[in-house]
Amino acid sequence: MRHNTDNHGDGSSYIHQPVLWREIASFIEKSYHRGRGTLVDATLGEGGHTEILLGQFQELSIVGFDRDGDIMEIARKRLSRFGGRVVFCNMDFSHIAGEMESMGRKADYCLYDFGVSSYHFDAPGRGFSFSSDEALDMRLDRRNPLDARDVVNTYDEKELAGLIYRYGDERWGRKIASAICRARKVKPVETTRELADIVLGAIPKRFHVKNIHPATRVFQAVRIEVNNELGLIEESLAGLSGIMSAGGMTLALSYHSLEDRIVKRHFKMLEKGCTCGMDGRKCYCTGGPLARLITKKPVRPSDDEVNENSRSRSARLRVCEKL
C-alpha cells in the first residue's frame, strides 16, 4: 500500500510518500545501465517514485502506466516540470509489453509498486473503505464494468466464500458469505458500511482481532477480485522479458504474501531459464538462466521508515536483472 497525505480531501494535494525509494535508487545506481535509459513505472500512481528518480538520474526517461485516470491527472501536474522525460499511459500494467512494442522502445528498468494507494482509501466516492459510508465500488479503473456491488450481490455463496478465503485469508469466509447472502435476500448490499456491519455480525466478538476491523480482510478480498489484481501481475510479468534490454532490471514492491509469492515464483523461473511457466516436472525449457537474482531475500523497510510511514511495514522489494 502506497502512502499519501491530503490536505483538501479531494485528492488535489495528495503527496505520494514512496516506499523504499532510497533502496530502489541505490539498486538503479549500481545497475548495468547506471541510471540511464528508459524506466517503466508500472504503477505510476501520484508519481512519487518517478519524481525522485527523474530528479536523481538526469539521463533517465520514464514511461508511466496507471489505469486510474483521476490519479494520473495528479501525476501529470506533479511531474509537469520534467516535460518530455515522462510519457503517460492510462492503462493497467498488463499492457506494458504491447505498448512498449508499439513505441519501439526497450525498458532498461521496470518498477512495480503493487497494492492500492491510500488516495483510493481516503478520497471520497471510491468505495474502498468502511471508514465512511459510501456506495460499494472499489474500481481502480472506473471503465471497469465490474464493481464491488456486483461481486457482493451477484456472486453465489460458494464463490464469495472462496474469494474471501483465497484473497483475504479469512477463516470465517463461509460464515461471512452466508451472512451476505441472507442480507441481500432482504435488500441489496449497497454501501461500505452495510457490508462492514454484515461482516462484523458474522464473526463472533471473541474472535475479533484487536486494532483490526473484522471487515478488513473481506474488503481486501473483494477489491482484489474487482480489479483482478493478482491475474494482472501474472500477465504483466509474463510479457515483460521480451521488452527488457540486456542488463535490464525489474524491481517489484509487494505488500502481502499473495503478490510477493507471484513475484518470487516468476523470478525463480527466470533464474532457472524457464519461459513456459509450467510446473517443473512438465517444463521442457532447455536454455540457460534468463535472469540473475539481485535480492536473494526481499528487502524490507528500515525501522526509521516504518516509524515515518507505518503503511510501509508490510513492504517487500525483490529485484532481478535480465541476462
C-alpha positions as CSV (number, residue, x, y, z in Angstrom):
1,M,0.0,0.0,0.0
2,R,1.4,3.4,-1.0
3,H,1.0,6.2,1.5
4,N,-0.1,9.8,0.8
5,T,-1.1,12.9,2.6
6,D,-4.0,15.1,1.5
7,N,-4.9,18.5,2.9
8,H,-8.1,19.1,0.9
9,G,-9.8,15.7,1.0
10,D,-10.4,15.7,-2.8
11,G,-7.0,14.3,-3.9
12,S,-5.8,17.7,-5.3
13,S,-2.9,18.0,-2.8
14,Y,-2.0,14.3,-2.5
15,I,1.7,13.8,-1.9
16,H,2.9,10.2,-2.5
17,Q,5.3,9.1,0.1
18,P,7.1,6.4,-1.9
19,V,8.1,3.3,-0.1
20,L,11.8,2.1,-0.1
21,W,12.8,4.8,-2.5
22,R,16.3,5.0,-1.2
23,E,16.9,1.3,-1.7
24,I,15.3,1.5,-5.2
25,A,17.5,4.4,-6.2
26,S,20.6,2.5,-4.9
27,F,19.8,-0.6,-7.0
28,I,19.3,1.6,-10.1
29,E,22.5,3.5,-9.5
30,K,24.5,0.3,-9.2
31,S,22.8,-1.5,-12.1
32,Y,24.2,-2.3,-15.5
33,H,22.7,0.8,-17.1
34,R,23.7,3.1,-14.1
35,G,20.5,5.1,-14.1
36,R,20.5,5.8,-17.8
37,G,17.8,4.9,-20.4
38,T,14.1,4.1,-20.0
39,L,12.3,3.1,-16.8
40,V,8.8,1.8,-16.9
41,D,6.9,2.9,-13.8
42,A,4.2,0.2,-14.0
43,T,2.2,1.7,-11.2
44,L,2.7,5.4,-11.6
45,G,0.1,6.5,-9.0
46,E,0.7,10.1,-7.9
47,G,4.2,9.9,-9.4
48,G,6.2,9.7,-6.1
49,H,8.9,7.2,-7.2
50,T,9.1,8.8,-10.7
51,E,9.6,12.3,-9.3
52,I,12.5,11.1,-7.1
53,L,14.1,9.0,-9.9
54,L,13.9,11.8,-12.6
55,G,15.5,14.2,-10.1
56,Q,18.3,11.9,-9.2
57,F,19.1,10.4,-12.7
58,Q,19.3,13.1,-15.3
59,E,19.7,10.7,-18.2
60,L,16.6,8.7,-17.3
61,S,13.2,8.9,-19.0
62,I,10.1,7.2,-17.7
63,V,7.0,5.6,-19.3
64,G,4.4,5.6,-16.6
65,F,1.3,3.3,-16.5
66,D,-1.8,3.6,-14.4
67,R,-5.3,2.5,-15.0
68,D,-6.8,5.2,-12.8
69,G,-7.3,8.3,-14.9
70,D,-8.0,10.5,-11.8
71,I,-4.8,9.7,-10.1
72,M,-2.9,10.0,-13.4
73,E,-4.0,13.6,-13.6
74,I,-2.5,14.3,-10.2
75,A,0.8,12.7,-11.5
76,R,0.7,14.9,-14.7
77,K,0.6,18.1,-12.6
78,R,3.2,16.9,-10.2
79,L,5.6,15.8,-13.0
80,S,4.9,18.6,-15.5
81,R,8.3,20.3,-14.9
82,F,10.0,17.2,-16.4
83,G,8.4,17.8,-19.7
84,G,9.1,15.1,-22.4
85,R,11.0,12.9,-20.0
86,V,7.7,11.4,-18.9
87,V,5.2,9.6,-21.1
88,F,1.8,8.8,-19.6
89,C,-0.2,5.7,-20.4
90,N,-3.7,5.4,-18.9
91,M,-3.9,1.6,-18.8
92,D,-3.1,-1.2,-16.5
93,F,0.3,-2.8,-16.4
94,S,-0.8,-5.9,-18.3
95,H,-0.5,-3.7,-21.4
96,I,3.2,-2.8,-20.9
97,A,4.7,-5.2,-23.4
98,G,2.3,-4.3,-26.2
99,E,2.5,-0.5,-25.6
100,M,6.3,-0.5,-25.4
101,E,6.5,-2.6,-28.6
102,S,4.2,-0.1,-30.3
103,M,6.5,2.7,-29.2
104,G,9.5,0.8,-30.5
105,R,11.2,1.1,-27.0
106,K,13.0,-1.2,-24.8
107,A,12.9,-0.9,-21.0
108,D,16.1,-0.7,-19.0
109,Y,14.2,-0.8,-15.8
110,C,10.7,-1.8,-14.7
111,L,9.4,-0.7,-11.3
112,Y,6.2,-2.2,-9.8
113,D,4.6,-0.8,-6.6
114,F,1.7,-3.2,-6.1
115,G,-1.3,-2.7,-3.9
116,V,-3.6,0.3,-3.6
117,S,-2.6,3.9,-2.9
118,S,-4.2,5.4,0.2
119,Y,-5.5,8.0,-2.2
120,H,-8.2,5.4,-3.1
121,F,-9.0,4.7,0.6
122,D,-9.2,8.4,1.6
123,A,-10.5,10.2,-1.5
124,P,-14.4,10.4,-1.3
125,G,-16.6,8.5,-3.6
126,R,-14.4,5.5,-4.4
127,G,-16.0,3.0,-2.0
128,F,-12.8,1.2,-0.9
129,S,-13.1,1.8,2.8
130,F,-15.6,1.3,5.6
131,S,-14.3,4.4,7.4
132,S,-17.1,6.4,5.8
133,D,-20.4,5.2,4.4
134,E,-20.2,5.2,0.6
135,A,-21.5,3.3,-2.4
136,L,-19.7,0.0,-2.9
137,D,-17.3,0.5,-5.8
138,M,-13.6,-0.3,-5.3
139,R,-12.7,0.0,-9.0
140,L,-9.2,1.3,-9.7
141,D,-10.4,1.9,-13.3
142,R,-13.8,3.4,-13.5
143,R,-14.2,2.0,-17.0
144,N,-14.3,-1.5,-15.5
145,P,-17.9,-2.8,-15.7
146,L,-17.4,-5.0,-12.6
147,D,-17.6,-3.2,-9.2
148,A,-17.8,-4.3,-5.6
149,R,-21.6,-4.1,-5.5
150,D,-21.7,-6.6,-8.4
151,V,-19.4,-9.0,-6.6
152,V,-21.2,-8.8,-3.2
153,N,-24.7,-9.0,-4.7
154,T,-24.4,-11.4,-7.6
155,Y,-21.7,-14.0,-6.7
156,D,-23.2,-17.1,-5.2
157,E,-22.4,-18.2,-1.7
158,K,-19.6,-20.6,-2.7
159,E,-17.9,-18.1,-4.9
160,L,-18.0,-15.5,-2.2
161,A,-16.6,-17.8,0.5
162,G,-13.9,-18.9,-1.9
163,L,-12.6,-15.5,-2.8
164,I,-12.8,-14.3,0.9
165,Y,-10.7,-17.2,1.9
166,R,-8.3,-17.1,-1.1
167,Y,-7.7,-13.4,-1.3
168,G,-8.4,-12.4,2.3
169,D,-7.0,-15.4,4.2
170,E,-10.2,-15.2,6.3
171,R,-11.1,-18.4,8.1
172,W,-14.6,-17.2,8.7
173,G,-15.2,-16.9,4.9
174,R,-18.1,-19.4,4.8
175,K,-20.0,-17.8,7.6
176,I,-19.4,-14.3,6.2
177,A,-20.6,-15.4,2.7
178,S,-23.7,-16.9,4.2
179,A,-24.5,-13.7,6.2
180,I,-24.0,-11.6,3.0
181,C,-26.4,-13.9,1.1
182,R,-29.0,-13.7,3.8
183,A,-28.8,-9.9,4.0
184,R,-29.1,-9.4,0.2
185,K,-32.3,-11.5,0.1
186,V,-33.9,-8.7,2.1
187,K,-32.3,-5.9,0.1
188,P,-29.2,-5.5,-2.0
189,V,-26.0,-4.6,-0.1
190,E,-25.3,-1.1,-1.4
191,T,-22.8,0.6,0.8
192,T,-19.4,0.0,2.5
193,R,-21.0,0.4,5.9
194,E,-23.6,-2.1,5.2
195,L,-21.0,-4.7,4.1
196,A,-18.8,-3.9,7.1
197,D,-21.7,-4.4,9.5
198,I,-22.6,-7.7,8.0
199,V,-19.1,-8.9,8.5
200,L,-19.0,-7.6,12.0
201,G,-22.1,-9.6,12.9
202,A,-20.9,-12.8,11.2
203,I,-17.6,-13.1,13.3
204,P,-18.1,-13.9,17.0
205,K,-16.9,-11.0,19.0
206,R,-14.4,-13.1,21.0
207,F,-12.5,-13.7,17.7
208,H,-12.2,-10.0,16.8
209,V,-8.5,-9.0,16.5
210,K,-7.5,-6.0,18.5
211,N,-7.0,-2.8,16.4
212,I,-8.0,-4.5,13.2
213,H,-11.6,-4.2,12.0
214,P,-13.1,-7.6,11.2
215,A,-14.1,-6.4,7.7
216,T,-10.5,-5.5,6.7
217,R,-9.7,-8.9,5.0
218,V,-13.1,-9.1,3.4
219,F,-12.7,-5.7,1.8
220,Q,-9.2,-6.6,0.6
221,A,-10.6,-9.8,-1.0
222,V,-13.4,-8.0,-2.8
223,R,-11.1,-5.3,-4.0
224,I,-8.6,-7.9,-5.4
225,E,-11.5,-9.6,-7.2
226,V,-12.9,-6.5,-8.7
227,N,-9.6,-5.3,-10.1
228,N,-8.2,-8.7,-11.0
229,E,-5.0,-7.6,-9.2
230,L,-3.2,-10.9,-9.0
231,G,-4.1,-12.0,-12.5
232,L,-2.8,-8.8,-14.0
233,I,0.5,-9.2,-12.1
234,E,0.9,-12.7,-13.6
235,E,0.1,-11.4,-17.1
236,S,2.4,-8.4,-16.9
237,L,5.4,-10.3,-15.6
238,A,4.9,-13.0,-18.2
239,G,5.2,-10.4,-21.0
240,L,7.9,-8.3,-19.6
241,S,11.0,-10.3,-20.7
242,G,10.6,-9.5,-24.4
243,I,10.7,-5.7,-23.9
244,M,13.5,-5.6,-21.4
245,S,17.0,-4.7,-22.6
246,A,20.1,-6.8,-21.8
247,G,21.0,-6.0,-18.2
248,G,17.5,-4.6,-17.7
249,M,16.4,-4.6,-14.1
250,T,12.9,-5.4,-12.7
251,L,12.1,-4.1,-9.2
252,A,8.8,-5.3,-7.6
253,L,7.3,-3.9,-4.4
254,S,4.7,-6.2,-2.8
255,Y,2.6,-5.6,0.3
256,H,1.1,-9.0,1.0
257,S,2.1,-12.6,0.5
258,L,-0.1,-13.3,-2.5
259,E,1.6,-10.6,-4.5
260,D,5.1,-11.5,-3.2
261,R,4.6,-15.2,-4.0
262,I,3.8,-14.4,-7.7
263,V,7.0,-12.3,-8.0
264,K,9.2,-14.8,-6.2
265,R,8.0,-17.6,-8.4
266,H,8.4,-15.7,-11.6
267,F,11.9,-14.5,-10.7
268,K,12.9,-18.1,-9.8
269,M,11.7,-19.3,-13.1
270,L,13.7,-16.7,-15.0
271,E,16.8,-17.7,-12.9
272,K,16.3,-21.3,-14.0
273,G,15.8,-20.4,-17.6
274,C,12.1,-21.3,-17.7
275,T,9.8,-19.3,-20.1
276,C,6.8,-21.6,-20.2
277,G,5.7,-21.0,-16.5
278,M,4.7,-24.7,-16.2
279,D,5.3,-27.0,-13.2
280,G,9.0,-28.1,-13.2
281,R,8.1,-31.7,-13.9
282,K,6.4,-30.7,-17.2
283,C,8.8,-27.9,-18.2
284,Y,10.8,-28.5,-21.4
285,C,12.7,-25.3,-21.5
286,T,16.4,-26.1,-22.3
287,G,18.0,-22.7,-22.3
288,G,20.3,-21.3,-19.6
289,P,19.3,-18.7,-17.0
290,L,17.4,-15.7,-18.2
291,A,17.9,-13.5,-15.2
292,R,20.1,-13.1,-12.1
293,L,18.5,-12.5,-8.8
294,I,19.9,-9.4,-7.2
295,T,17.9,-10.0,-3.9
296,K,18.1,-13.5,-2.5
297,K,15.7,-12.4,0.2
298,P,13.2,-9.5,-0.1
299,V,14.4,-6.1,1.1
300,R,12.3,-4.7,4.0
301,P,11.8,-1.1,5.2
302,S,14.0,0.1,8.0
303,D,12.6,0.9,11.4
304,D,13.1,4.5,10.7
305,E,10.9,4.3,7.5
306,V,8.2,2.3,9.3
307,N,8.2,4.9,12.1
308,E,7.8,7.6,9.4
309,N,5.3,5.8,7.3
310,S,3.5,3.0,9.2
311,R,1.9,1.7,6.0
312,S,5.3,0.7,4.6
313,R,5.5,-2.0,7.3
314,S,4.5,-4.9,5.1
315,A,6.5,-3.9,2.0
316,R,8.9,-6.4,0.4
317,L,11.2,-5.5,-2.5
318,R,12.5,-8.1,-4.9
319,V,15.0,-7.3,-7.8
320,C,16.3,-9.3,-10.7
321,E,18.4,-8.4,-13.7
322,K,18.0,-9.8,-17.3
323,L,21.0,-11.7,-18.6
